[in-house]
Amino acid sequence: MDYSPHKMDQALAAFERDYPAYESTKILDDLRATEYARLDKQNQIYLDYTGGGLYAQSQLRQHMALLEEGVFGNPHSKNPTSLAMTHLVERARSFVLDYFNAPSDEYVAIFTPNASGALKLVGEAYPFAPGGRFLPVYDNHNSVNGIREFASAKGAEVTYMPTVLPELRLDAAALEAELNRTQPGSHNLLAYPAQSNFSGVQHPLDWIAKAQARNWDVLLDSAAFAPTNQLDLTVWKPDFVPLSFYKIFGYPTGVGCLLARKTALKKMQRPWFAGGTISITSVQGEGWHYLLENEAGFEDGTVNYLNLPAIEIGLRHIKDIGIDVIHERVTCLTGWLLEQMTSLKHSSGLPMVQIFGPANMQDRGGTIAFSVDDPQGVRLDYRWVEALANRANISLRTGCFCNPGTGEIVHLLTREEMAQAFNRPTGMTFDQFFDWARSKHDRNPSTMRISVGLATNFADVYKFISFLESFKDKPEAEIDEVEVEYTVYATQRDSA
Ligand SMILES: Cc1ncc(COP(=O)(O)O)c(C=O)c1O
């Protein structure tokens, strides 16, 4: 690939002319050279921020210093080392609430292992019952889709709202019609992502209040939204907000959170209790236990306490930069990427890239799903493109990103077709599913995804476009010769 510095400088100058707001995000170039210097030291082109954010080196140093100096015990006690830890855990908790502008008389922050853990807490305890409804959207992550198992087991009606091509947004009129359909006294849960982890679409936040006014509770999956957007809980009042912190600031993994409205928590029915979630129980009578109120009733066992101070450190880091600065940078770089990707053409005149989702920056974030086509319009097997990207040290994502609904829409897989994939006693691996889906439409159901974030710079996106340019005029058969390491997934594990 030709990364000639001269050509890149010219492209940068043109980019800066077209995106003057980029200038206001220069602090991120300084941080790239210091806090994130390891990217350039290793020539890594990291384009998977929706999969996981990157940490600044100072986050690690601060956290390690704290651990090296402190003596911390399990926060469930009243001894000095336990109290020292409790203090830091509660500081982290209130920092999280402050960061999201969540009034502390209205919201609680429940620490969980990740966003999926937060979603499971909602799924297993929401009072689904006959007469009630669960209304997910096609664009949900599998960890939201899984809630339907709890809903249908308890007799609630499950209805999916499809996303609509080409922009992969939801049909507002159809949603409104569904929202109007509830029974008095029933419990109803609408669940949608603030930002799609597939297409980057930002779904309207004003549905939250509209749904609540019609007797719905609202779960706003903010895992893919929060890393590059401010979620202001004084303005928007979803009942449940699941998050993973590593997606926002990279370190640590293993900690997420459920921001929950106290009023919504009151109606939850936990299916079990654990250490830490009750005031007392007895082994001599079934059902004898008192669940603690608010977050304490939902944090099973010992929280990941040594890592919780790192949440405050990470959020401070984002606050110091300014989420608006990160948002601006991501907006500029994504806008440029979309322009470049949509203008790439083979000599045959056919486009080299197909974007799945909005091709401009209207109501979308920094995640782009796409496929690469050959000069005859043959969609390339994503495994070849991925193998070539790996050689160029480009970290991108492939597969369905744990968002099968939007994948089914973009690859035109109907319900009848999908039904055939689920009648096999032995199940199917993702690769088998890919080959099977290809046979349905005689076309590779390939999707790749790039996503930009706080440490992305112009050189990253420029190099990625140069990588795509290398496919110009290359027939499928030529690319077919690329050696691919086929990964055998037992399930749709290409998550995140
Ligand atoms: C929108 C969305 N929701 C939920 C999740 C699940 O997050 P985790 O795997 O951290 O539990 C992800 C992961 O990528 C996501 O993108």
The ligand as an SDF file (V2000), in Angstrom:
LIG
                    3D

 16 16  0  0  0  0  0  0  0  0999 V2000
  -25.0120   -2.1130   21.7450 C   0  0  0  0  0  0  0  0  0  0  0  0
  -24.3780   -3.1670   22.6120 C   0  0  0  0  0  0  0  0  0  0  0  0
  -25.0730   -3.6680   23.6290 N   0  0  0  0  0  0  0  0  0  0  0  0
  -24.5600   -4.5940   24.4480 C   0  0  0  0  0  0  0  0  0  0  0  0
  -23.2880   -5.0600   24.2660 C   0  0  0  0  0  0  0  0  0  0  0  0
  -22.7480   -6.0960   25.1980 C   0  0  0  0  0  0  0  0  0  0  0  0
  -21.6220   -5.5970   25.8520 O   0  0  0  0  0  0  0  0  0  0  0  0
  -20.6920   -6.5710   26.6790 P   0  0  0  0  0  0  0  0  0  0  0  0
  -20.1920   -7.6010   25.7310 O   0  0  0  0  0  0  0  0  0  0  0  0
  -19.6280   -5.6820   27.2010 O   0  0  0  0  0  0  0  0  0  0  0  0
  -21.5220   -7.1490   27.7530 O   0  0  0  0  0  0  0  0  0  0  0  0
  -22.5280   -4.5760   23.2080 C   0  0  0  0  0  0  0  0  0  0  0  0
  -21.1880   -5.0980   22.9360 C   0  0  0  0  0  0  0  0  0  0  0  0
  -20.5850   -4.7780   21.9650 O   0  0  0  0  0  0  0  0  0  0  0  0
  -23.0850   -3.5880   22.3690 C   0  0  0  0  0  0  0  0  0  0  0  0
  -22.3980   -3.0750   21.3380 O   0  0  0  0  0  0  0  0  0  0  0  0
  1  2  1  0
  2  3  1  0
  2 15  2  0
  3  4  2  0
  4  5  1  0
  5  6  1  0
  5 12  2  0
  6  7  1  0
  7  8  1  0
  8  9  2  0
  8 10  1  0
  8 11  1  0
 12 13  1  0
 12 15  1  0
 13 14  2  0
 15 16  1  0
M  END
$$$$
